[in-house]
Amino acid sequence: MTTENRIDIMNDADSAIQTAQQPALLPYAAITERFVALIIDYGIIFLPLQLIITLICKMAGRSLELWQLIAMLVGMNLIFILYEAIFSCNGRVTLGKNLVGIAVVKKDRSAPISFPRALLRAIGYYVSAALFFGGFVLAFVDDRKRALHDFFGGSVVVQLRERAAWEVWVIRAIGAILLICFVGGLYQSFGGRNWREKQKVDEARDFLQKIALLEEGHRLRYGYYTNDLRRLVLLSGDPVQFQRDIQKVLATGKGTFKIGVKDEVYKISAVAKDKDNTPVSFTNKI
């Protein structure tokens, strides 16, 4: 039988809360401490589930339908929401928060939060993420270090115990490193090199659609689709510029471009000029 991981946040004699008539309030947790705890909790839930989903996808192959994949991803996130909600209320703490020594309590630091508030707080993580992680930035400017999900739950995060100086520095150093890696990852995904590489792939796909329009024009004029790129280039109205655009957007090595035609169906295949040489294609087959 498994035992419930419950900590008496507000009344433990070994905790930093005093039980006098006017008890001392626990200090607010640092942002780096909270981030370390979140990464631990995220890994506990998502890494095993992502592995399971990956194995299922490989075993199912092409028989796996889109709605099934979406259902698994939604289920994975619901599990994380329930985990965060159940272990953030009524004196409980998540494993990550337990290891770091922090806990979620009411905004006045008088008692743990209830399950409904913890559930709202867990959902707030996703609202913050949907706002390009802007909800988390609030913790850097709020005097109680509250992120958007803390406002959802009417909560704050506090330190459960006093730490030695070396513990504080280790946790903060780990948190700072993780934050830098996280911000760097966001930059790579949305504003850095990866974004530019994705843009190159998108440009290649857009250019194939232009070639497809020429295919349709060729069919209207001559009554059939063609696999001869030179004929399509002549239809562009500016063959020289069109060839320049091809060299700019598409890889021009041997075998990198192909037009396949069969009756009323054609498929244009090419390779984008990104660092991964991503294959791109366009077909008129519905």
N, C-alpha and C positions, 0 to 999 in steps of 0.2 A: 504494500500500500504506500503510495506516495504521500509525503507530508507537505502541507501547504507552506510556502515561503512567506511567512507573515512576520513583520517587525512592528512592535508597538512604538510607533514613531513619536507619539506625544508624551508617553508616560514611563518609558523604560528608565530605570534608575541609573543605568550606565550611559544614557544619552545625555546630550548637552542641555536638555530642557529641565528646568527646575520646577518642582511641584509646589512652590510657595504660592502665596496669594497672587503675586504679580510675577509670574515666571518669566525668565529671560527668553527672548525670542531667538530662534536658530538663525544663523547668518544665511544670506542668499547664496546659492551655489554659483560658482563661476561658469562662464559660458563654455570654457574649455572642458570643465568637468562634465557638464551636460552633454557636450558633443561626444566625448569618449563613451559615456554611458549609452548614448543613442546608437553609436556605431556597433557596440557590443550587442545590444538588443536587436539591431537590424540584422547582424550576422547570424545570430541564433535562429531567427525565424526565416530569413530569406535565402541564405546559402543552402541549407538542406532542401528547401522547397524548390528552389531553382534547379538544383541537381535532379530532383525527382521529375520535374516538368521536362527537363532536357532529355532524360532517359525515355520518358513517355513519348516525346516527339520523335526520337530516333526509332523507337520500336514501332510506332504507328505509321511513320513515313508519310506518304502522300494521302493515306486514308484519313489522317487527322483533319477535321474540318475547322474552319476559322472560329466558329462559335464555341467549339470545345476548347480551343486554345485561350480564347477570351475568358471563358468560364474558369479555367484553371488560374489565370492571372488575377481575376477578380477574387477568387477564393483565397489565393495566397495573401492578398492585401487585407481581406477580411480577417484572416487569422492574425495578422499583425495588429490590426485595430483592436481585436478582442484581447490579445495578449497585453497590449499597452493599457487597455481600459481596466481589465481585471486586476492587473498587478500595479496599478497606480492609485487604487482607492482603498479605503477602510484599513489603513495601516500596512498595506502590502507595498512591496517595491519590486521592480523588475530586476532580473539578474544583473544587468548592466549598472543600474543605479545602486544595487546592493554592493557590487564590487568597488564602485567609486565612492560610495558612502553618501549618497544624496537621496532625497525623496520628494514626492509631490504632496503639497498640503494646501489648505485654503489660503486665499490671498492675504488674510490677516494673520496667517501662521498659527491659528488657534487649534486646528484639528485636521485630520486627513480629509480628502474630498470624497464625495459619494460616487457610486458607480455611474449614474447618469452624467455627472460632470466629467468623470474620467473618460467616458465614451465620447462626449463632445470634444474633449481635449485631444483624444487620439485621432478623431476625424479631422481636427484642425491641422494636423501634420500635412495632410493632403491638400488642404486649402492653401497652406503656406507654400507648398511645392508648386501648386498650380499658378501661384502669383510670382513665378520665376524665383522662388525661394525668398521672396521679399518679406514674408511673414517671420522668417527666422532673424532677419536683420533688426527687427524691433528689439530683440534682446540686447543689442549693442547700445541702444540709446535709452531704453527704459531704465528708470532708477532702481527697479526691482528685478531687472534682467528678465523681463517677461517677453516671450515670443508670442506670436499671434495665437497659437494653440493654447497658451496659458490664459489668454483673455477668454477664449472659448470655454475653458473649464473653470474660470474664476479661481485660478491657482497660481502658486509660485513654487519654485524648486529650492529646497534648503539643504544645507549640510547637516548630516546626522551626527557627526562626531568631529572632535578636534583632531588635527593631523600634525604629524611631525613636519618640520620644514622640508625635509627631503621628499616626503610624500606629495606635498603641495607642488613642488617644482617638477616632479616626475609626471604627475597627472596633467599639469598645465603644459609641459613640454610635449607630451603625447597628443594632447588636445590641439595644440598649436600646429603640430605637424599634420595631423589629420585634417584640420581646417584648411591649411595651405593646399594639401592634396585635393581636397574637395573643391575648393575654389578654382584650382588649376584645371581639374577635370571639367568643371562647368565652362571655363574659358575655352578649352579645347573643343567642347561639344557645340558651343553656341557662338563663340567669337574668335576662335583661334584657327590653327591650321586645319583641324578636322572640318570646321565649317567651310573653309575654302575648298577642301577636297570634295565635300558633298556638293558644293556649288558647281564644281567642274562636272560631276556626274549629272546633275540636273541640267546643265547647259548641253551636255551630250544628248540627253533624252529629248530636250526641246528641239535640238537640231534634227533629230530623226523624224520628228513630227513635221518639220518643214520639208524634208525629203518625201515624206508620205503625201503631203499636199501636191508635190510635183508628180508623184505617181498617179494621183487621182486626175491631175491635169493631163498627163500623158494618156490615160485611158479615155478621157473625154475626147481628146484630139485624134488618137489613133485606134481606139477601140480595144486596147489591151494594156495590161501592166507589163513593165519591162524590168529586167535585171541588169540593164546596162546603165551604169551611173552617168556615163558621158551624155546619154540622151536626156537624162533628167537635168544635168548641169546646163545644157543648152536651153532648156525650158525656163531656167531661173531668171532670165532677163539680163543677168550680169555674170557670165561664166567665170570671169577672172576673180571677182569678189567671192563668189560662191566657193571656189576652190580654196581661196585663202581661209574662208570660214571653216571649211572641212579640216584643214591643217591646224587651225587654231583650237578646235573643239574636240576633234576625234584623233585617236592614234592612227598613224598611217603606215604601220608596218605590214609585212606580208600576212595575209589571212585575217586582218583585223576588221575588214569591212566586207559585208556580203548582203546581197539582195536575193532572196529566194522567192520565186513566183510559181504558183500552181493554180491554173485556171483563174478563179476570181479572188484568190487569196495571195497575199504577199507578206513577207516578213523581212524587215530590215535589221541587220545585226551589225554592231560595231563595238568599239572599245573606247571608253572615256580616257581622257588624258590626265587622270588623277594618279597618285602614287601607287595605287593598288591595281591600276589597269582594269577597272571595273567593266564587265560586259554590260552592254545596254541593247535593248531591242524594241522594235515597234511592229505590230501586226494589225491588219485590218480585220482579222478573224474575230468574230463576236463570240 
